[in-house]
Amino acid sequence: MRIQYRFCFIWIASLWICPQLYAQRDSSAVAEIARHIQLDSVTIIASRSGFDVPAFIQRVKDDTTFYKAFKTLRIIGFTADNHMWIYNKQGKMVAGYSSLTHQIVHNGCRSLQVLQENTTGNFYKNKNKKTYNYYTAEMFAHVFLDPGPVCGEDNLVHGGKPEMKDPNHQIQKHIEELKQLIFNPGQPIPGIPFVGHKVGIFEPDVSPMYDFAIHSDVVDDEPCYVFQAIAKPQFADQVVIDTLVTWFRKSDYSIISRHYALSYKTLVFDFNVNIHVDLGSYQGMLIPTWIDYQGNWDIAFHKREIVHFTIRFFDFDIGK
């Protein structure tokens, strides 16, 4: 059943991989959304003064800068403050993890040092072998705690798709798909069982299930446009992405923050996941500074797994 759990976890991860298809159909779908989108008074005034609403929606749909920001973490040094809390279905904390890690980049290779680490409960199955009792912890370690060295990486984006050196290597494929979880929400995923098309919130047959809005906001004294897609109540059981909210800096349309919520239920599994990511800038590069993940998974023949983890990235270094 562990394979089944892996499939379910990776299934949600792979919802974020996005081939770009059917440009003409895409353009008409964006135009339709623009005709029905809700605008606040500030945005209405801006639209009369040159702010192109359809172009902005297309920018949201096509954005790869979010993905690029995470890839940039592979080519620079940083320190990370990591925390994870694991609960049972009664809400009691059963395991915990905290660490301070430091990534070093030298001669095109990155390596990760664990400066401090503390665990509680049964977080590890075997601490010396770094095996875990919880699947989320295992995947977290694969993505954020790889000791390295890993060489030859870059932050180039190739259409937002996972980039695997060996596409036939299933474990690597799963890990790379997991990394897509936060990169490109809202795109249809051909071949994903049950709901591959339902996640394409910009598609003509899916977008009517959502209320779209653009409004103005200020984040840390920075004027922003906020793009919001929220599933209509009557379609709550037919969609996977419940909420997608992105804050764009007005000056250059770069992303400041993104929040999204996903949920789905079948006879085999159900999940409810919320993710919030803040981005900052270092040496002119967009980089994540904060990740907050809250996930509730119930898989057949497994104990419900409720996990909350946060990561704060700081002390960035361009490396040598």
C-alpha positions in Angstrom: 0.0 0.0 0.0 3.0 2.3 0.3 3.1 2.4 -3.5 -0.5 3.5 -3.4 0.3 6.3 -1.0 3.2 7.4 -3.2 0.8 7.4 -6.2 -1.7 9.6 -4.4 0.9 12.1 -3.1 2.5 12.3 -6.5 -0.8 12.5 -8.2 -1.5 15.8 -6.5 2.1 16.9 -7.1 1.8 16.2 -10.8 -1.3 18.5 -11.1 1.1 21.3 -11.5 2.9 20.2 -14.7 1.7 22.2 -17.6 2.2 21.7 -21.4 1.2 24.7 -23.4 -1.4 23.7 -26.0 -4.0 25.2 -28.4 -3.0 28.9 -28.4 -6.2 30.0 -30.2 -8.5 28.2 -27.8 -6.4 29.6 -24.9 -6.8 33.1 -26.1 -10.6 32.9 -26.4 -10.8 31.3 -22.9 -8.9 34.2 -21.4 -11.1 36.7 -23.2 -14.2 35.0 -21.8 -12.8 35.1 -18.3 -12.0 38.8 -18.8 -15.6 39.5 -19.7 -16.9 38.2 -16.4 -14.1 39.0 -14.0 -14.8 41.2 -11.0 -12.7 44.3 -10.6 -12.5 46.7 -7.7 -12.8 50.4 -8.2 -9.0 51.0 -8.3 -8.6 48.4 -11.0 -11.5 49.7 -13.0 -9.9 53.1 -13.1 -6.6 51.5 -14.1 -8.2 49.6 -16.9 -9.5 52.9 -18.3 -6.0 54.3 -18.2 -4.3 51.5 -20.0 -4.2 48.5 -17.7 -5.0 45.5 -20.0 -7.1 43.1 -18.1 -7.0 40.2 -20.7 -3.3 40.6 -21.0 -2.9 40.5 -17.3 -5.0 37.2 -17.0 -2.8 35.7 -19.8 0.3 36.7 -17.8 -1.1 34.9 -14.8 -1.8 31.8 -16.8 1.6 31.8 -18.6 3.8 32.8 -15.6 7.0 30.8 -15.2 8.8 33.3 -12.8 7.4 31.4 -9.8 8.9 28.2 -11.0 12.2 30.0 -11.9 12.3 31.4 -8.3 12.4 27.9 -6.9 15.0 26.8 -9.4 17.2 29.7 -8.3 17.4 28.1 -4.9 19.5 25.4 -6.6 22.2 27.8 -7.7 22.7 30.1 -4.6 23.6 29.6 -1.0 21.2 30.2 1.8 20.2 29.3 5.4 16.9 27.7 6.1 14.9 27.4 9.3 12.7 24.3 8.9 9.8 23.2 11.1 7.3 20.3 10.8 4.4 19.2 13.0 2.6 15.9 12.5 -0.8 15.2 14.0 -3.2 12.3 14.3 -6.9 12.6 13.3 -7.8 13.7 16.9 -5.5 16.7 16.4 -2.9 15.5 18.8 0.7 16.1 17.8 2.5 12.8 17.4 5.9 13.9 15.9 7.8 17.0 15.3 10.9 18.2 13.4 13.0 21.3 13.4 16.4 22.1 11.8 18.6 24.9 10.7 20.4 24.1 7.4 22.9 25.9 5.3 23.4 25.4 1.6 26.8 26.1 0.1 27.4 26.5 -3.7 31.0 26.1 -5.0 32.2 25.5 -8.5 28.7 24.9 -9.8 27.9 22.3 -7.1 25.5 22.6 -4.1 25.7 20.8 -0.8 23.6 21.1 2.3 24.8 21.1 5.9 22.5 20.5 8.9 23.6 22.9 11.5 21.0 22.0 14.1 18.3 19.3 14.3 15.7 18.3 16.8 12.9 15.7 16.6 10.1 14.5 18.8 7.8 11.5 18.8 8.3 8.8 16.1 9.4 11.2 13.3 12.2 8.8 12.2 11.9 5.1 11.6 15.7 4.9 11.7 17.5 8.2 12.4 20.9 6.9 11.4 19.6 5.6 8.1 17.4 8.7 7.7 14.2 6.7 7.1 10.9 8.2 8.1 7.6 7.0 9.5 5.7 9.6 7.5 5.5 10.0 3.8 5.3 13.8 3.9 8.5 13.8 5.9 10.2 11.5 3.4 9.3 13.7 0.5 10.2 16.9 2.4 13.6 15.4 2.9 14.0 14.5 -0.7 13.1 18.0 -1.9 14.6 20.3 0.8 17.2 18.2 2.7 19.3 16.7 0.0 22.9 16.7 1.3 24.4 16.7 -2.1 26.7 17.4 -3.7 24.6 18.1 -6.7 26.3 19.7 -9.7 25.5 21.2 -13.1 22.1 22.8 -12.2 20.7 26.1 -13.5 17.6 28.2 -13.1 16.5 28.1 -16.7 12.8 27.2 -17.2 11.9 24.9 -20.0 8.1 25.4 -20.4 7.5 24.7 -16.7 7.8 21.0 -17.1 9.8 18.7 -14.8 13.3 18.2 -16.0 14.6 14.7 -15.4 18.0 13.4 -16.3 16.5 9.9 -16.5 12.8 10.0 -17.3 12.6 6.2 -16.9 13.8 6.3 -13.3 10.5 6.1 -11.4 11.7 7.4 -8.0 13.4 10.4 -9.6 10.3 11.0 -11.7 8.2 11.0 -8.5 10.5 13.4 -6.7 10.6 15.8 -9.7 6.9 15.7 -10.0 6.5 16.6 -6.4 8.7 19.7 -6.9 6.1 20.9 -9.4 3.4 21.1 -6.7 3.9 24.8 -6.1 5.2 26.0 -9.5 2.4 26.2 -11.9 -1.2 26.0 -10.6 -4.2 26.1 -12.9 -3.1 24.1 -15.9 -4.7 20.9 -17.3 -2.6 17.8 -16.9 -3.2 15.1 -19.6 -3.0 11.5 -18.4 -3.6 12.2 -14.7 -6.3 9.8 -13.5 -9.7 11.2 -12.4 -9.1 14.9 -12.5 -6.3 15.8 -14.9 -8.5 18.2 -16.8 -10.3 19.6 -13.8 -7.3 21.5 -12.5 -7.2 23.6 -15.7 -9.0 26.5 -14.2 -8.4 28.6 -17.3 -10.0 26.1 -19.7 -13.3 27.0 -21.3 -15.3 24.1 -19.7 -13.7 24.6 -16.2 -13.4 28.4 -15.8 -17.2 28.8 -15.4 -16.9 26.9 -12.2 -14.9 29.8 -10.7 -15.4 33.3 -9.6 -12.4 35.4 -10.8 -11.4 38.8 -9.5 -8.7 41.3 -9.7 -8.3 43.9 -6.9 -5.6 46.3 -5.6 -3.7 45.8 -2.4 -0.6 46.9 -0.6 1.9 44.4 0.8 4.9 45.8 2.8 4.3 49.2 1.3 4.4 47.7 -2.2 1.3 48.4 -4.4 0.0 45.1 -5.9 -2.6 43.7 -8.2 -4.2 40.6 -6.7 -5.5 37.9 -9.0 -8.1 35.6 -7.3 -9.9 32.4 -8.5 -12.3 30.9 -6.1 -14.5 27.8 -6.8 -18.2 28.5 -6.9 -20.0 26.7 -4.0 -22.2 24.6 -6.3 -19.1 23.2 -8.0 -17.0 22.5 -4.8 -17.1 18.7 -5.3 -16.2 18.9 -9.0 -13.0 20.9 -8.8 -9.5 20.3 -7.3 -8.2 23.8 -7.0 -10.5 25.5 -4.4 -8.6 28.8 -4.2 -5.8 30.4 -6.1 -4.6 33.9 -5.1 -1.5 35.6 -6.4 -0.1 39.1 -5.5 1.7 40.8 -8.3 3.9 43.9 -7.9 2.3 46.7 -9.9 5.7 48.1 -10.9 7.0 45.1 -12.8 4.3 42.4 -12.3 6.7 40.1 -10.4 5.0 37.8 -7.9 5.2 38.8 -4.2 3.0 36.0 -2.7 0.9 33.1 -3.8 -1.7 31.2 -1.8 -3.6 28.1 -3.0 -5.9 25.5 -1.6 -6.6 22.0 -3.2 -8.9 19.3 -2.1 -10.5 16.1 -3.6 -12.2 13.0 -2.3 -12.5 9.5 -3.8 -13.3 6.1 -2.3 -9.6 5.4 -2.1 -8.3 8.7 -0.7 -9.1 12.2 0.1 -6.9 15.3 0.7 -7.0 18.9 1.7 -3.9 21.0 1.1 -3.2 24.7 1.7 0.1 26.3 0.6 1.3 29.9 1.0 4.6 31.1 -0.5 6.3 34.5 -0.2 8.9 35.7 -2.6 11.7 38.2 -2.3 14.6 39.5 -4.3 18.4 38.8 -4.2 20.9 40.2 -6.7 18.0 40.9 -9.0 16.7 37.3 -8.8 13.3 36.3 -7.5 13.6 33.8 -4.7 11.3 32.1 -2.1 11.6 33.5 1.4 8.8 31.6 3.1 6.8 28.4 2.5 3.8 27.4 4.7 2.3 24.0 3.9 -0.7 22.4 5.6 -1.9 19.0 4.3 -4.5 16.5 5.5 -4.3 13.1 3.8 -6.5 10.0 4.3 -5.4 7.0 2.3 -7.2 3.7 2.3 -5.5 1.2 4.8 -3.3 4.0 6.2 -3.5 6.3 9.2 -4.7 9.8 8.4 -1.6 12.0 8.0 -2.0 15.6 9.0 1.2 17.7 8.5 2.1 21.3 8.8 5.5 22.5 7.8 7.2 25.9 7.3 10.5 27.0 5.8 12.1 30.4 6.1 15.0 31.1 3.7 17.5 33.8 4.5 21.2 34.8 4.4 21.4 34.3 0.6 24.8 34.0 -1.0 25.7 34.0 -4.7 28.3 31.3 -4.1 31.6 30.9 -5.9 
